Amino acid sequence: MPKNLLTVILIAIILTLLVPLTTDLYSLERAFTYDNLIRVNITSK
């Protein structure tokens, strides 16, 4: 039983450390919004 508890705690720690990484990846996927296309057009002129 203590070994299972340790495994659950380690998995929980790993998942909480991965949450900021996944939010960064999801924010990078929003590259082609209306605002960003305007910024790309302005910088390309």
C-alpha positions in Angstrom: 0.0 0.0 0.0 2.7 2.6 0.8 4.3 1.9 -2.6 1.1 2.6 -4.4 0.7 5.8 -2.4 4.2 6.9 -3.4 3.4 6.2 -7.0 0.2 8.2 -6.9 2.0 11.1 -5.3 4.8 11.1 -7.8 2.3 11.0 -10.7 0.4 13.9 -9.2 3.7 16.0 -8.8 4.6 15.2 -12.4 1.2 16.2 -13.7 1.2 19.5 -11.8 4.6 20.3 -13.2 3.4 19.6 -16.7 0.4 21.9 -16.5 2.4 25.2 -17.2 4.1 23.5 -20.2 0.8 22.4 -21.7 -0.7 25.9 -21.3 2.3 27.3 -23.1 1.8 24.9 -25.9 -1.9 25.7 -26.2 -1.1 29.5 -26.2 1.3 28.9 -29.1 -1.3 27.2 -31.2 -3.3 30.4 -31.4 -0.8 31.9 -33.9 -3.3 32.7 -36.6 -5.8 34.9 -34.8 -7.1 38.1 -36.4 -4.8 40.3 -34.3 -1.7 38.3 -35.1 -2.4 38.3 -38.8 -2.6 42.1 -38.6 0.7 42.2 -36.8 2.2 40.0 -39.5 0.9 42.2 -42.3 2.2 45.4 -40.6 5.7 43.9 -40.0 5.9 42.6 -43.6 5.3 46.1 -45.1 
